[in-house]
Amino acid sequence: MLRALAVDDERPSLEELLYLLNADPRIGSVEGAGDATEALRRITRALESGPLGADAVDVVFLDVQMPGLDGLEMARLLAGFARPPLVVFVTAHEDFAVRAFDLKAVDYVLKPVRKERLAEAVRRVAELRGTAPRIPVHEPDPDHIPVELGGVTRFVAVDDITHVEAQGDYARLHTDRGSHLVRIPLSTLEDRWHSRGFVRIHRRHLVALRHIGELRLDAGTVSVLVGGEELQVSRRHARELRDLLMRRA
């Protein structure tokens, strides 16, 4: 059974999170803290108790934006301990996801928190703590990719994606209607979608050939127009891209 600590300076959000965690059968106990200072006092007690002690904490569910010490700063402090608890960020802001996973967060849950999405975060924690068996994962739908937006999981059609931008261990999927951040490295998407006409044009960009509107040559530099955006093509990829476009033409 997991021992959890939930940290959020907004009382209604904290109470909702505590309610959802208490309803999960994998959570043995959960406490709440209204700010980072209170949370650090509780975690310090847990660390002094040791992983098998009565005050131990396995996982911290942590808001990002809080007065004083924010969630990212707190996670950075915890990373300096010899046996820190696992961290799951729970926030209304998508923009901090890349930085959160750079700090080795287990998961990044967007508010408003859905029961099913929080349960998935708890499952990941349980697996890392060795308190739950691994469940076989079904093969993903090859025609769609799940993305999170405002606490809702949506399925974006791969054919609608114009290009993909690398952002650390993340990738930002661009469509005509906006962009979505997913926790998948660009190299993984390159391997997965190569047969669907996606090609690497730069270390940071993967593009769908069918969405390339123009190939531009200017003073020895090559770029493409994709979804209204001009993207630079690196020298090592320029010849391959020209050949692929010529064959498609």
PAMI-374191 format. One line per field, with one value per residue: residue number from 0; residue in one letter; x, y, z of N, C-alpha, C in turn. Coordinates in nm, 4 decimals. Example, Ala and Ser with C-alpha at 12.3 -4.5 7.8 and 13.67 -1.06 7.14 Angstrom:
REM residues 2
i	0;1
aa	a;s
n.xx	1.3190;1.2850
n.yy	-0.5690;-0.2250
n.zz	0.7800;0.7080
ca.xx	1.2300;1.3670
ca.yy	-0.4500;-0.1060
ca.zz	0.7800;0.7140
c.xx	1.3200;1.2900
c.yy	-0.3300;0.0030
c.zz	0.7800;0.7870
***
This chain:
REM residues 249
i	0;1;2;3;4;5;6;7;8;9;10;11;12;13;14;15;16;17;18;19;20;21;22;23;24;25;26;27;28;29;30;31;32;33;34;35;36;37;38;39;40;41;42;43;44;45;46;47;48;49;50;51;52;53;54;55;56;57;58;59;60;61;62;63;64;65;66;67;68;69;70;71;72;73;74;75;76;77;78;79;80;81;82;83;84;85;86;87;88;89;90;91;92;93;94;95;96;97;98;99;100;101;102;103;104;105;106;107;108;109;110;111;112;113;114;115;116;117;118;119;120;121;122;123;124;125;126;127;128;129;130;131;132;133;134;135;136;137;138;139;140;141;142;143;144;145;146;147;148;149;150;151;152;153;154;155;156;157;158;159;160;161;162;163;164;165;166;167;168;169;170;171;172;173;174;175;176;177;178;179;180;181;182;183;184;185;186;187;188;189;190;191;192;193;194;195;196;197;198;199;200;201;202;203;204;205;206;207;208;209;210;211;212;213;214;215;216;217;218;219;220;221;222;223;224;225;226;227;228;229;230;231;232;233;234;235;236;237;238;239;240;241;242;243;244;245;246;247;248
aa	m;l;r;a;l;a;v;d;d;e;r;p;s;l;e;e;l;l;y;l;l;n;a;d;p;r;i;g;s;v;e;g;a;g;d;a;t;e;a;l;r;r;i;t;r;a;l;e;s;g;p;l;g;a;d;a;v;d;v;v;f;l;d;v;q;m;p;g;l;d;g;l;e;m;a;r;l;l;a;g;f;a;r;p;p;l;v;v;f;v;t;a;h;e;d;f;a;v;r;a;f;d;l;k;a;v;d;y;v;l;k;p;v;r;k;e;r;l;a;e;a;v;r;r;v;a;e;l;r;g;t;a;p;r;i;p;v;h;e;p;d;p;d;h;i;p;v;e;l;g;g;v;t;r;f;v;a;v;d;d;i;t;h;v;e;a;q;g;d;y;a;r;l;h;t;d;r;g;s;h;l;v;r;i;p;l;s;t;l;e;d;r;w;h;s;r;g;f;v;r;i;h;r;r;h;l;v;a;l;r;h;i;g;e;l;r;l;d;a;g;t;v;s;v;l;v;g;g;e;e;l;q;v;s;r;r;h;a;r;e;l;r;d;l;l;m;r;r;a
n.xx	0.0846;0.0564;0.2030;0.1078;0.1541;-0.0150;0.0131;-0.0960;-0.1769;-0.4289;-0.7204;-0.9742;-0.8896;-0.6962;-0.8496;-1.0143;-0.8249;-0.7250;-0.9554;-0.9912;-0.7541;-0.7780;-0.9807;-0.8640;-0.7663;-0.4998;-0.3694;-0.2556;-0.2403;-0.2902;-0.1854;-0.2381;-0.0958;-0.0720;0.1146;0.4544;0.6409;0.5193;0.4924;0.7621;0.8498;0.7000;0.8027;1.0704;1.0490;0.9617;1.1844;1.3702;1.2518;1.2908;1.2631;1.1053;0.9862;0.7356;0.6537;0.7048;0.7013;0.5901;0.5241;0.4810;0.2239;0.2156;0.1533;0.2328;0.2481;0.2817;0.2724;0.5769;0.8039;0.7961;0.6423;0.8252;1.0735;1.0680;1.0675;1.3192;1.4758;1.4090;1.5220;1.7835;1.8110;1.9075;1.7240;1.4707;1.1115;0.8892;0.7695;0.4740;0.3398;0.0658;-0.1285;-0.2667;-0.1407;0.0035;0.2477;0.4760;0.5585;0.7826;1.0025;0.9304;0.9567;1.2251;1.3129;1.2758;1.0138;0.7416;0.4949;0.2650;-0.0054;-0.2926;-0.5081;-0.8636;-0.8637;-0.9099;-1.0615;-0.9836;-0.7467;-0.5809;-0.5672;-0.4088;-0.1645;-0.1137;-0.0873;0.1546;0.3318;0.2999;0.4062;0.6747;0.7450;0.7208;0.4879;0.2794;0.1610;0.2900;0.0922;-0.0027;0.0371;-0.1788;-0.1353;-0.0803;-0.3240;-0.2634;-0.3439;-0.4088;-0.3078;-0.2896;-0.3530;-0.3278;-0.5485;-0.6400;-0.7120;-0.8546;-0.8452;-0.7645;-0.7831;-0.5672;-0.5621;-0.3147;-0.2757;-0.3473;-0.1390;0.1063;0.3778;0.6449;0.7972;1.0952;1.1270;1.3214;1.2742;1.0261;0.7759;0.6399;0.3394;0.2247;-0.0633;-0.3121;-0.4910;-0.3739;-0.1330;0.0149;0.1543;0.3434;0.4648;0.6876;0.9824;1.1330;1.2758;1.1514;0.8973;0.9779;1.0691;0.8299;0.6503;0.7642;0.6869;0.4528;0.5063;0.6499;0.9381;1.2689;1.3981;1.5665;1.7565;1.5736;1.3245;1.0541;0.8773;0.5664;0.5512;0.3337;0.2273;0.3988;0.4282;0.5973;0.9317;1.2186;1.5010;1.7729;2.0480;2.2164;2.0978;1.8377;1.4900;1.1556;0.8070;0.5610;0.2428;0.1999;0.4224;0.7674;1.0360;1.3662;1.5936;1.8367;2.1761;2.2573;2.0216;1.9071;1.9464;1.8301;1.5660;1.4933;1.5071;1.3041;1.0776;1.0783;1.0327;0.7760;0.6419
n.yy	-0.1187;0.2168;0.5122;0.8386;1.1904;1.4875;1.8005;2.1250;2.4624;2.5629;2.5206;2.3886;2.2382;2.0757;1.9258;1.7860;1.6321;1.4768;1.3338;1.1781;1.0275;0.8864;0.7177;0.5340;0.2016;0.1268;0.3115;0.3420;0.5298;0.8821;1.2160;1.5723;1.8867;2.2372;2.4081;2.4428;2.4627;2.3443;2.0909;2.0137;1.9935;1.7699;1.5775;1.5729;1.4580;1.2106;1.1156;1.0979;0.8966;0.6793;0.4356;0.2233;0.3103;0.4415;0.6939;0.7164;0.8279;0.7489;0.8712;1.1959;1.4080;1.6831;2.0257;2.2780;2.5683;2.7625;2.9835;3.1346;2.8826;2.7089;2.4228;2.3026;2.3895;2.2712;1.9982;1.9850;2.0217;1.7894;1.5975;1.6005;1.4468;1.1330;0.9153;1.0008;1.0657;0.9521;1.1677;1.3168;1.5482;1.7688;1.9809;2.2847;2.3802;2.3311;2.4065;2.3538;2.0946;1.9761;2.0659;1.9493;1.6703;1.6643;1.6774;1.4249;1.3439;1.1211;1.1354;1.3636;1.5300;1.6876;1.9493;2.0087;1.7311;1.4051;1.1023;0.8602;0.9341;1.0059;0.7602;0.6217;0.7501;0.6713;0.3998;0.3911;0.4808;0.2757;0.0584;0.1349;0.1362;-0.1260;-0.2418;-0.3350;-0.5602;-0.5820;-0.4924;-0.6231;-0.4146;-0.2931;-0.2830;0.0359;0.2432;0.2669;0.4730;0.6957;0.9193;0.9491;1.2481;1.4921;1.7413;1.9984;1.8223;1.6310;1.3433;1.3246;1.1998;1.2333;1.2381;1.0799;1.1473;1.4115;1.5496;1.7846;1.8430;1.7556;1.8569;1.8387;1.8400;1.8045;1.5124;1.5054;1.5528;1.7865;1.7950;1.9208;2.0524;2.1706;2.2885;2.3496;2.2718;1.9917;1.8504;1.5619;1.2809;1.1466;1.0536;1.2190;1.0510;0.8042;0.8485;0.8967;0.6417;0.5010;0.6262;0.6339;0.4767;0.5992;0.8238;1.0240;1.2183;1.2848;1.6086;1.7634;1.7793;1.8521;1.8399;1.6630;1.5865;1.5621;1.4375;1.4773;1.7144;1.9126;2.2181;2.3820;2.3735;2.5387;2.7119;2.9021;3.0924;2.8733;2.7514;2.5354;2.5072;2.4236;2.4730;2.4173;2.3587;2.6364;2.7254;2.7980;2.5796;2.4954;2.2965;2.0605;2.0218;1.7548;1.6213;1.7320;1.6450;1.3870;1.4537;1.6141;1.4188;1.2420;1.4060;1.4568;1.2006;1.1562;1.3493
n.zz	0.0000;-0.0868;0.0513;0.0656;-0.0055;-0.0536;-0.2080;-0.2218;-0.2588;-0.2917;-0.1319;-0.2082;-0.4326;-0.3152;-0.1336;-0.3120;-0.4462;-0.2339;-0.1737;-0.4086;-0.4077;-0.1684;-0.2410;-0.4028;-0.4121;-0.3949;-0.2487;0.0681;0.2765;0.2997;0.3231;0.3556;0.2498;0.2722;0.1620;0.0326;0.2387;0.4650;0.3540;0.3158;0.5789;0.6557;0.4805;0.5523;0.8045;0.7193;0.5793;0.7843;0.9233;0.7600;0.4878;0.5711;0.7954;1.0274;0.9510;0.6830;0.3385;0.0218;-0.2206;-0.3610;-0.4464;-0.6311;-0.6618;-0.9075;-0.9266;-0.6564;-0.3724;-0.2512;-0.2165;-0.5117;-0.6850;-0.8669;-0.7724;-0.5236;-0.5942;-0.7052;-0.4789;-0.3369;-0.5009;-0.4278;-0.2017;-0.0519;-0.0540;-0.1934;-0.2048;-0.4681;-0.7310;-0.8448;-1.0556;-1.0241;-1.1862;-1.3280;-1.5450;-1.8551;-1.9513;-1.7997;-1.8259;-1.9598;-1.8069;-1.5675;-1.6115;-1.6629;-1.4087;-1.3247;-1.2724;-1.2091;-1.3313;-1.4943;-1.4262;-1.5431;-1.4287;-1.4571;-1.2357;-1.3441;-1.2384;-1.3663;-1.4934;-1.2806;-1.1560;-1.3376;-1.2972;-1.0332;-1.0777;-1.2200;-1.0239;-0.8363;-0.9767;-0.9984;-0.7328;-0.6812;-0.5898;-0.7322;-0.9835;-1.3186;-1.5911;-1.9017;-2.1857;-2.4316;-2.7881;-2.9353;-3.1059;-3.4429;-3.6071;-3.4601;-3.1932;-2.8450;-2.6612;-2.3989;-2.2896;-2.1011;-1.8922;-2.0237;-2.2247;-2.5582;-2.8959;-3.1457;-3.4930;-3.6836;-3.9481;-3.9503;-3.8451;-3.9061;-3.8601;-3.6289;-3.3309;-3.1477;-2.7966;-2.5614;-2.3735;-2.4688;-2.7278;-2.9499;-3.1108;-3.4101;-3.5592;-3.7953;-3.6302;-3.3914;-3.1275;-2.9495;-2.6581;-2.6033;-2.4177;-2.5600;-2.7175;-3.0019;-3.1743;-3.1376;-3.2477;-3.5076;-3.5909;-3.5628;-3.7370;-3.9863;-4.2072;-4.2667;-4.4031;-4.2714;-4.2259;-4.1127;-4.0961;-3.9647;-3.6613;-3.4739;-3.5914;-3.7376;-4.0243;-4.2082;-4.5257;-4.6980;-4.6157;-4.6838;-4.8344;-4.9846;-5.1131;-5.0397;-5.1640;-5.0737;-5.1016;-5.0552;-4.8373;-4.7210;-4.6890;-4.5758;-4.6327;-4.4122;-4.3096;-4.3035;-4.1715;-4.1802;-4.1962;-4.1116;-4.3022;-4.2356;-4.3565;-4.3828;-4.4226;-4.6450;-4.9199;-4.9221;-4.8610;-5.0844;-5.2858;-5.2032;-5.2261;-5.4986;-5.6011;-5.5053;-5.6455
ca.xx	0.0000;0.1372;0.1833;0.1128;0.1399;-0.0669;0.0525;-0.1630;-0.2118;-0.5710;-0.7877;-1.0682;-0.8147;-0.6325;-0.9525;-1.0562;-0.7165;-0.7245;-1.0717;-0.9651;-0.6475;-0.8321;-1.0705;-0.7838;-0.7304;-0.3540;-0.3212;-0.2818;-0.2613;-0.2586;-0.1954;-0.2391;-0.0176;-0.1197;0.2231;0.5784;0.7080;0.4548;0.5236;0.9016;0.8583;0.6473;0.8946;1.1907;1.0150;0.9563;1.3213;1.4320;1.1892;1.3409;1.1609;1.0177;0.9373;0.5936;0.6265;0.7573;0.6175;0.6345;0.5000;0.4261;0.1444;0.2656;0.1144;0.3497;0.2484;0.2453;0.3475;0.7026;0.8733;0.7001;0.6555;0.9475;1.1853;1.0584;1.1112;1.4650;1.5312;1.3905;1.6137;1.9137;1.8128;1.9530;1.6071;1.3540;0.9870;0.8560;0.6940;0.3751;0.2897;-0.0764;-0.1320;-0.3531;-0.0559;0.0737;0.3762;0.5891;0.5745;0.9191;1.0873;0.8921;1.0162;1.3691;1.3349;1.2471;0.8781;0.6805;0.3823;0.2254;-0.1511;-0.3521;-0.6372;-0.9270;-0.8149;-1.0074;-1.0340;-0.9123;-0.6105;-0.5058;-0.5443;-0.2941;-0.0446;-0.0924;-0.0375;0.2967;0.4033;0.2964;0.5011;0.8103;0.7662;0.7148;0.3707;0.1719;0.2104;0.2832;-0.0204;0.0321;-0.0166;-0.2254;-0.0699;-0.1513;-0.3937;-0.1634;-0.3977;-0.4320;-0.2179;-0.3603;-0.2932;-0.4070;-0.5808;-0.7314;-0.7606;-0.9305;-0.7633;-0.8201;-0.7075;-0.5347;-0.5332;-0.1775;-0.2810;-0.3676;-0.0162;0.1891;0.5173;0.6694;0.9138;1.1551;1.1430;1.3770;1.2139;0.8906;0.7589;0.5207;0.2716;0.1599;-0.1705;-0.3690;-0.5781;-0.2985;-0.0243;-0.0042;0.2790;0.3326;0.5886;0.7453;1.0967;1.1177;1.3305;1.0501;0.7951;1.0401;1.0642;0.6905;0.5735;0.8397;0.6074;0.3381;0.5503;0.7178;1.0833;1.3481;1.4637;1.6558;1.7589;1.4595;1.1979;1.0044;0.7670;0.4864;0.5758;0.2107;0.1917;0.4981;0.3721;0.7032;1.0721;1.2816;1.6462;1.8130;2.1894;2.2747;2.0179;1.7151;1.3810;1.0260;0.6883;0.4736;0.1359;0.2167;0.5445;0.8904;1.1263;1.4991;1.6365;1.9814;2.2478;2.2647;1.8917;1.8530;1.9428;1.7292;1.4335;1.4665;1.4806;1.1724;0.9744;1.0765;0.9680;0.6324;0.5861
ca.yy	0.0000;0.3376;0.6219;0.9546;1.3266;1.5767;1.9377;2.2245;2.5788;2.5911;2.4220;2.3005;2.1435;1.9788;1.8353;1.6982;1.5373;1.3842;1.2464;1.0826;0.9369;0.7977;0.6205;0.4375;0.0924;0.1116;0.4130;0.3008;0.6492;1.0057;1.3387;1.6933;2.0019;2.3554;2.4808;2.3664;2.4611;2.2387;1.9631;1.9799;1.9456;1.6332;1.4896;1.5586;1.3573;1.0814;1.0733;1.0584;0.7707;0.5712;0.3821;0.1280;0.3715;0.4728;0.8229;0.7152;0.8754;0.6889;0.9564;1.3289;1.4652;1.8179;2.1353;2.3506;2.7093;2.7882;3.0977;3.0976;2.7758;2.6429;2.2781;2.2638;2.4115;2.1692;1.8712;1.9948;1.9969;1.6485;1.5161;1.5983;1.3513;0.9987;0.8311;1.0894;1.0045;0.9786;1.2919;1.3309;1.6854;1.7851;2.1242;2.3337;2.4427;2.2355;2.4609;2.3118;1.9493;1.9383;2.0879;1.8525;1.5400;1.6795;1.6533;1.2820;1.3207;0.9970;1.1679;1.5042;1.5217;1.8198;1.9804;1.9361;1.5940;1.2985;0.9820;0.7619;0.9822;0.9959;0.6178;0.5844;0.7997;0.5837;0.2728;0.4072;0.4864;0.1420;-0.0263;0.1751;0.0966;-0.2716;-0.2833;-0.3778;-0.6371;-0.5165;-0.5365;-0.6096;-0.2961;-0.3206;-0.2057;0.1612;0.2624;0.3254;0.5888;0.8066;0.9277;1.0169;1.3683;1.5478;1.8823;2.0416;1.7096;1.5405;1.2736;1.3257;1.1174;1.3110;1.1555;1.0966;1.2139;1.5555;1.6086;1.8410;1.8218;1.7265;1.9304;1.7782;1.9230;1.7136;1.3795;1.5263;1.5952;1.8702;1.7607;2.0376;2.0314;2.2979;2.3428;2.3760;2.1785;1.9094;1.7966;1.4221;1.2314;1.0470;1.1130;1.2357;0.9335;0.6983;0.8804;0.8791;0.4988;0.4556;0.6879;0.6392;0.4162;0.6864;0.9407;1.1239;1.2137;1.3791;1.7127;1.8362;1.7058;1.8931;1.8377;1.5520;1.6439;1.4746;1.4776;1.5207;1.8486;2.0099;2.2989;2.4369;2.3497;2.6663;2.7184;3.0422;3.1117;2.7498;2.6946;2.4687;2.5096;2.3781;2.5375;2.3115;2.4142;2.7803;2.7555;2.7657;2.5007;2.4765;2.1598;2.0500;1.9780;1.6088;1.5673;1.8061;1.5661;1.2805;1.5143;1.6512;1.2962;1.1904;1.4948;1.4373;1.0723;1.1718;1.4324
ca.zz	0.0000;-0.1010;0.1466;-0.0222;0.0447;-0.1569;-0.1761;-0.3065;-0.1771;-0.3080;-0.0462;-0.2795;-0.5161;-0.2261;-0.0812;-0.4214;-0.4691;-0.1207;-0.1891;-0.5156;-0.3659;-0.0650;-0.3046;-0.4775;-0.3193;-0.3845;-0.1544;0.2055;0.3568;0.2291;0.4013;0.2750;0.2942;0.2016;0.0961;0.0237;0.3688;0.5437;0.2905;0.3417;0.7182;0.6600;0.4077;0.6357;0.9048;0.6514;0.5479;0.9106;0.9634;0.6755;0.3965;0.6394;0.9184;1.0374;0.8882;0.5461;0.2275;-0.1036;-0.3368;-0.3369;-0.5545;-0.6077;-0.7500;-0.9572;-0.8890;-0.5185;-0.3199;-0.1870;-0.2892;-0.6010;-0.6936;-0.9369;-0.6807;-0.4201;-0.6541;-0.7204;-0.3454;-0.3032;-0.5810;-0.3624;-0.0919;-0.0885;-0.0815;-0.2027;-0.2525;-0.6073;-0.7485;-0.9517;-1.0587;-1.0508;-1.2114;-1.4360;-1.6469;-1.9399;-1.9947;-1.7173;-1.8356;-1.9967;-1.6900;-1.4646;-1.6395;-1.6450;-1.2660;-1.3024;-1.2243;-1.2578;-1.4181;-1.4980;-1.4379;-1.5593;-1.3664;-1.3466;-1.2281;-1.3658;-1.1604;-1.4483;-1.5208;-1.1556;-1.1340;-1.4201;-1.2280;-0.9182;-1.1304;-1.2522;-0.8958;-0.7770;-1.0487;-0.9614;-0.5936;-0.6723;-0.5126;-0.8218;-1.0981;-1.4479;-1.6719;-2.0435;-2.2514;-2.5668;-2.8920;-2.9593;-3.2319;-3.5326;-3.6794;-3.3678;-3.0798;-2.7355;-2.6042;-2.2900;-2.3042;-1.9962;-1.8145;-2.1105;-2.3232;-2.6929;-2.9882;-3.2645;-3.6107;-3.7311;-4.0779;-3.9308;-3.7900;-4.0127;-3.8226;-3.4883;-3.2815;-3.0292;-2.6773;-2.4616;-2.3823;-2.5190;-2.8663;-2.9696;-3.2345;-3.4703;-3.6561;-3.8410;-3.5257;-3.2691;-3.0983;-2.8308;-2.6048;-2.5627;-2.3574;-2.6507;-2.7872;-3.1459;-3.2420;-3.1325;-3.3472;-3.6393;-3.6229;-3.5676;-3.8451;-4.1115;-4.3145;-4.2921;-4.4782;-4.1886;-4.2445;-4.0322;-4.1757;-3.8734;-3.5339;-3.3928;-3.6626;-3.8182;-4.1019;-4.2936;-4.6645;-4.7641;-4.5705;-4.7300;-4.9420;-5.0683;-5.0833;-5.0708;-5.1685;-5.0627;-5.0665;-5.0039;-4.7286;-4.7652;-4.5911;-4.6275;-4.5775;-4.3604;-4.2283;-4.2889;-4.0961;-4.2514;-4.1134;-4.1692;-4.3319;-4.2155;-4.4766;-4.3923;-4.4629;-4.7587;-5.0433;-4.9077;-4.8682;-5.2235;-5.3615;-5.1650;-5.2820;-5.6430;-5.6287;-5.4797;-5.7532
c.xx	0.0883;0.1007;0.2088;0.1004;0.0940;-0.0402;-0.0134;-0.2063;-0.3585;-0.6512;-0.8876;-0.9966;-0.7493;-0.7337;-1.0013;-0.9510;-0.7101;-0.8399;-1.0459;-0.8571;-0.6969;-0.9205;-0.9940;-0.7369;-0.5800;-0.2914;-0.3577;-0.3100;-0.2226;-0.2807;-0.1920;-0.1522;-0.0575;-0.0118;0.3501;0.6497;0.6517;0.4903;0.6671;0.9217;0.8113;0.7434;1.0232;1.1673;1.0117;1.0959;1.3958;1.3785;1.2458;1.2292;1.0651;0.9572;0.7904;0.5576;0.6709;0.6529;0.6738;0.6261;0.4392;0.3515;0.1503;0.2129;0.2394;0.3535;0.1927;0.3246;0.4736;0.7762;0.7740;0.7316;0.7821;1.0703;1.1866;1.1062;1.2630;1.5348;1.5229;1.4892;1.7521;1.9231;1.8528;1.8357;1.4816;1.2285;0.9705;0.7679;0.6003;0.3257;0.1416;-0.1002;-0.2277;-0.2732;0.0241;0.2183;0.4970;0.6236;0.7181;1.0124;1.0574;0.9584;1.1678;1.4082;1.2946;1.1100;0.8223;0.5693;0.3482;0.0761;-0.2091;-0.4851;-0.7338;-0.8940;-0.9296;-0.9647;-0.9495;-0.7683;-0.5247;-0.4739;-0.4253;-0.1634;-0.0115;-0.0375;0.1119;0.3815;0.4123;0.3950;0.6443;0.8445;0.7559;0.5967;0.2554;0.2306;0.2009;0.1704;0.0172;-0.0366;-0.0573;-0.1499;-0.1485;-0.2198;-0.2968;-0.2120;-0.4191;-0.3277;-0.2897;-0.2822;-0.3847;-0.4262;-0.6845;-0.7906;-0.8414;-0.8347;-0.8348;-0.7284;-0.6904;-0.5004;-0.3915;-0.1758;-0.3003;-0.2407;0.0728;0.3370;0.5287;0.7998;0.9661;1.1658;1.1909;1.3238;1.0709;0.8936;0.6316;0.4643;0.1985;0.0546;-0.2202;-0.4517;-0.5045;-0.1894;-0.0502;0.1306;0.2568;0.4678;0.6443;0.8646;1.0727;1.1674;1.2310;0.9419;0.8506;1.0347;0.9208;0.6185;0.6494;0.7574;0.4847;0.3800;0.6098;0.8688;1.1503;1.4140;1.5680;1.6558;1.6390;1.3252;1.1775;0.8835;0.6944;0.5016;0.4502;0.1712;0.2953;0.4409;0.4765;0.8389;1.1473;1.4339;1.6865;1.9570;2.2494;2.2009;1.8879;1.6121;1.2547;0.9156;0.5901;0.3680;0.1491;0.3406;0.6666;0.9886;1.2580;1.5286;1.7887;2.0480;2.2465;2.1334;1.8402;1.8417;1.8354;1.5891;1.3984;1.4326;1.3422;1.0609;0.9653;1.0066;0.8166;0.5665;0.5691
c.yy	0.1239;0.4416;0.7515;1.0852;1.4128;1.7203;2.0330;2.3401;2.6181;2.4823;2.3336;2.1967;2.0357;1.8784;1.7382;1.5911;1.4336;1.2845;1.1380;0.9815;0.8383;0.6892;0.5140;0.3268;0.0709;0.2119;0.3701;0.4174;0.7709;1.1237;1.4574;1.8018;2.1210;2.4392;2.3971;2.3571;2.3513;2.1009;1.9199;1.9323;1.8012;1.5358;1.4687;1.4543;1.2177;1.0281;1.0288;0.9246;0.6527;0.5101;0.2834;0.1847;0.4082;0.6025;0.8293;0.7665;0.8180;0.7850;1.0890;1.3736;1.6166;1.9178;2.2103;2.4929;2.7275;2.9087;3.0519;2.9977;2.7038;2.4942;2.2320;2.2810;2.3063;2.0335;1.8702;1.9702;1.8494;1.5598;1.5070;1.5016;1.2125;0.9082;0.9178;1.0133;1.0325;1.1028;1.2797;1.4748;1.6851;1.9343;2.1587;2.3857;2.3376;2.2767;2.4087;2.1637;1.9087;1.9536;1.9868;1.7176;1.5457;1.6540;1.5115;1.2584;1.1923;1.0268;1.3152;1.5070;1.6623;1.8313;2.0281;1.7872;1.4956;1.1739;0.8827;0.8043;0.9738;0.8497;0.5681;0.6315;0.7120;0.4489;0.2809;0.4115;0.3480;0.0483;0.0062;0.1351;-0.0545;-0.3222;-0.3287;-0.4568;-0.5563;-0.5779;-0.5203;-0.4894;-0.3313;-0.2345;-0.0773;0.1621;0.3305;0.4518;0.7108;0.8032;1.0035;1.1375;1.4178;1.6954;1.9198;1.9281;1.6094;1.4755;1.2736;1.2450;1.1941;1.2163;1.1847;1.1709;1.3643;1.6260;1.6548;1.8203;1.8049;1.7950;1.8656;1.8807;1.8321;1.5732;1.3853;1.5544;1.6793;1.8416;1.8834;1.9935;2.1687;2.3655;2.3704;2.2728;2.1077;1.8519;1.6529;1.3754;1.1152;1.1133;1.1197;1.1129;0.8178;0.7222;0.8657;0.7326;0.4524;0.5043;0.6969;0.5850;0.5002;0.8164;1.0520;1.1074;1.3180;1.4801;1.7888;1.7574;1.7404;1.8742;1.7107;1.6066;1.5361;1.5238;1.5348;1.6635;1.9534;2.0856;2.3521;2.3880;2.4737;2.6547;2.8648;3.0504;2.9876;2.6871;2.6383;2.4779;2.4584;2.4570;2.4274;2.3755;2.5626;2.8223;2.7120;2.6972;2.4800;2.3277;2.1545;1.9956;1.8270;1.5475;1.6283;1.7197;1.4575;1.3369;1.5529;1.5271;1.2411;1.2747;1.4769;1.3057;1.0807;1.2527;1.3497
c.zz	0.0000;0.0045;0.0714;0.0561;-0.0717;-0.1148;-0.2750;-0.2176;-0.1907;-0.2370;-0.1213;-0.3653;-0.4313;-0.1740;-0.1878;-0.4479;-0.3577;-0.1313;-0.2933;-0.4767;-0.2601;-0.1249;-0.3825;-0.3830;-0.3043;-0.2892;-0.0131;0.2978;0.2748;0.3228;0.3075;0.3364;0.2081;0.1370;0.1026;0.1577;0.4578;0.4874;0.3203;0.4851;0.7268;0.5911;0.4855;0.7443;0.8443;0.6223;0.6735;0.9584;0.8849;0.5930;0.4616;0.7667;0.9126;0.9656;0.7421;0.4458;0.0984;-0.2207;-0.2924;-0.4621;-0.5380;-0.7106;-0.7937;-0.9035;-0.7490;-0.4693;-0.2472;-0.2725;-0.3795;-0.6143;-0.7620;-0.8481;-0.5707;-0.4722;-0.6711;-0.5858;-0.3088;-0.3780;-0.5178;-0.2471;-0.1417;-0.1260;-0.0902;-0.2414;-0.4021;-0.6155;-0.8680;-0.9465;-1.0955;-1.0652;-1.3240;-1.5536;-1.7234;-1.9633;-1.9182;-1.7344;-1.8652;-1.8778;-1.5806;-1.4884;-1.6409;-1.4999;-1.2258;-1.2404;-1.2858;-1.3570;-1.4028;-1.5285;-1.4432;-1.4855;-1.4745;-1.3516;-1.2499;-1.2903;-1.2387;-1.4723;-1.3960;-1.1253;-1.2157;-1.3559;-1.1080;-0.9647;-1.1605;-1.1250;-0.8343;-0.8452;-1.0089;-0.8185;-0.5752;-0.5950;-0.6010;-0.9370;-1.2255;-1.5303;-1.8184;-2.1071;-2.3933;-2.6667;-2.9189;-3.0949;-3.3286;-3.6019;-3.5908;-3.2559;-2.9676;-2.6854;-2.4927;-2.3115;-2.1994;-1.9172;-1.8942;-2.2091;-2.4574;-2.7842;-3.1192;-3.3785;-3.6593;-3.8645;-4.0661;-3.8825;-3.9058;-3.9850;-3.6724;-3.4478;-3.1536;-2.9176;-2.5637;-2.4818;-2.4353;-2.6684;-2.8739;-3.1081;-3.2871;-3.5703;-3.6996;-3.7321;-3.3947;-3.2485;-2.9666;-2.7880;-2.5583;-2.5099;-2.4406;-2.7202;-2.9377;-3.2215;-3.2439;-3.2371;-3.4884;-3.6818;-3.6459;-3.6928;-3.9773;-4.2291;-4.3496;-4.3597;-4.3954;-4.2054;-4.1553;-4.1262;-4.0941;-3.7441;-3.4464;-3.4619;-3.7454;-3.8933;-4.1807;-4.4374;-4.7298;-4.7246;-4.6106;-4.8495;-5.0373;-5.0190;-5.1292;-5.0639;-5.1677;-5.0129;-5.0002;-4.8889;-4.7851;-4.6528;-4.6585;-4.5611;-4.5402;-4.2714;-4.2045;-4.2135;-4.1764;-4.1572;-4.1863;-4.1908;-4.3155;-4.3411;-4.4924;-4.4393;-4.5927;-4.8848;-5.0367;-4.9211;-5.0116;-5.3068;-5.3312;-5.2262;-5.4336;-5.6794;-5.6080;-5.5897;-5.8813
***
